[in-house]
Amino acid sequence: MALSEPALPGTSARQVAETLVHVPHRLLALRGADGVDEQAVGRTVRDFLR
């Protein structure tokens, strides 16, 4: 799972991980902000999902 956070990476990740505690998962927390390089985010998510 990739999570785009409104502030610093990891801000909401704990709550998501706690919610998914009974489901096997991997979590990638990314900072979502104006002016984010969409191509760099795409590469990061693709690399994470490999």
C-alpha distances in whole Angstrom, upper triangle without the diagonal:
4,6,10,12,16,18,17,14,13,15,13,11,13,13,10,10,14,13,10,13,14,11,10,7,6,5,6,9,11,14,15,19,21,22,19,19,17,18,17,14,13,14,12,9,11,12,9,8,12
4,7,10,13,15,14,11,12,13,12,10,13,14,11,12,15,15,13,16,18,15,14,10,8,6,5,6,7,11,11,15,18,19,15,16,14,15,14,10,11,12,10,7,10,11,9,9,13
4,6,10,11,11,9,9,10,8,8,11,11,9,11,14,13,13,16,18,16,16,12,11,7,6,5,6,8,9,13,16,17,14,16,14,16,15,11,12,14,12,10,13,14,12,13,16
4,7,9,10,8,10,10,9,10,13,13,12,14,17,16,16,19,22,20,20,16,14,11,8,6,5,6,5,9,12,14,11,13,12,14,13,10,12,14,12,11,14,16,14,15,18
4,6,7,6,8,7,7,8,12,12,11,14,16,16,17,19,22,21,21,18,16,12,10,7,6,5,5,8,12,14,12,15,14,17,16,12,15,17,15,14,18,19,16,18,21
4,7,8,10,8,9,11,14,14,14,17,19,19,20,22,25,24,25,21,19,16,14,10,9,6,5,7,10,13,12,15,15,18,17,14,17,20,17,17,21,22,20,21,25
4,7,9,7,9,11,14,14,15,17,19,20,21,23,26,25,26,22,20,16,14,11,9,6,7,8,11,14,12,16,17,20,18,15,19,20,18,18,22,22,20,23,26
4,6,6,9,10,12,14,15,16,18,20,21,22,26,25,24,21,19,15,13,9,8,6,8,10,13,15,13,16,17,19,17,15,18,19,16,17,21,21,19,21,24
4,6,8,8,11,13,12,13,16,17,18,19,23,21,21,18,15,11,9,5,5,5,8,11,15,16,13,16,16,18,15,13,16,17,14,14,18,17,15,18,21
4,6,5,7,9,10,10,13,14,15,16,20,19,19,16,13,10,9,6,8,8,11,14,18,20,17,19,19,21,19,16,19,19,16,16,19,19,16,18,21
4,6,7,9,10,11,13,14,16,17,21,20,21,18,16,13,12,9,10,9,11,14,17,20,18,20,21,23,21,18,21,22,19,18,22,22,19,21,24
4,6,6,6,9,10,11,13,14,18,17,18,15,14,11,11,8,10,10,12,15,18,21,19,21,21,23,21,18,20,22,19,17,21,21,18,20,23
4,6,5,6,9,10,10,12,15,15,15,12,11,8,8,6,9,11,13,16,20,22,19,21,21,22,20,17,19,20,17,16,19,19,16,17,20
4,5,5,6,9,10,10,14,14,15,13,12,10,11,10,13,14,17,20,23,25,23,25,24,26,24,21,23,24,20,19,22,22,18,20,23
4,5,5,6,9,10,13,14,15,14,14,11,13,12,15,16,17,20,24,26,24,26,25,27,25,22,24,25,22,20,23,24,20,21,24
4,5,5,6,9,12,11,12,10,11,8,11,10,13,15,16,19,23,25,22,24,23,25,23,20,21,22,19,17,20,21,17,18,21
4,5,5,6,9,9,10,8,9,7,10,11,14,17,18,22,25,27,24,26,25,26,24,21,22,23,20,18,20,20,17,17,20
4,5,5,9,10,12,11,12,11,14,14,18,19,21,24,28,30,27,29,28,30,28,24,26,27,23,21,24,24,20,21,24
4,6,8,9,11,11,13,12,15,15,18,20,21,24,28,30,27,29,27,29,28,24,25,27,24,21,24,24,21,20,24
4,5,5,8,7,10,10,13,14,18,20,21,25,28,30,27,28,27,28,27,23,24,25,22,19,21,22,18,18,21
4,6,8,8,11,11,15,16,20,22,24,27,31,33,30,31,29,31,29,26,26,27,24,21,23,23,20,19,22
4,7,9,12,14,17,19,23,25,27,30,33,35,32,33,31,32,31,28,28,28,26,23,25,25,21,20,22
4,6,10,12,15,17,21,24,25,28,32,33,30,31,29,29,28,25,25,25,23,20,21,22,18,17,19
4,7,10,14,16,20,23,24,28,31,32,29,29,27,28,26,23,23,23,21,18,19,19,15,14,16
4,6,10,13,16,19,21,25,28,29,25,26,24,24,23,20,19,20,17,14,16,16,12,11,14
4,7,10,13,17,18,22,25,26,23,23,21,21,20,17,17,17,14,12,13,13,9,9,12
4,6,10,13,15,19,22,23,20,20,19,20,18,14,15,16,12,10,13,13,9,10,13
4,6,10,12,16,19,20,16,17,16,16,14,11,12,13,9,8,11,11,7,9,12
4,7,9,13,16,17,14,16,15,16,14,11,13,14,11,10,13,13,11,13,16
4,6,10,13,14,10,12,12,13,11,8,11,12,9,9,13,13,11,14,17
4,6,10,11,9,11,12,14,12,9,13,14,12,12,16,16,15,17,20
4,7,9,7,10,10,13,12,9,12,15,13,13,16,18,17,18,21
4,6,6,9,10,14,13,11,14,17,15,16,19,20,20,22,25
4,6,9,10,14,14,13,15,18,17,18,21,22,22,24,27
4,6,8,11,12,11,14,16,16,17,20,21,22,24,26
4,6,9,8,8,11,13,12,14,16,17,18,20,22
4,6,5,6,9,10,11,13,14,16,17,19,21
4,5,5,6,9,10,11,12,14,15,16,19
4,5,5,6,9,10,10,12,14,15,17
4,5,5,6,9,10,11,12,14,16
4,5,5,6,9,10,11,12,14
4,5,5,6,9,10,11,12
4,6,5,6,8,10,11
4,6,5,6,9,10
4,5,5,6,9
4,5,5,6
4,6,5
4,6
4
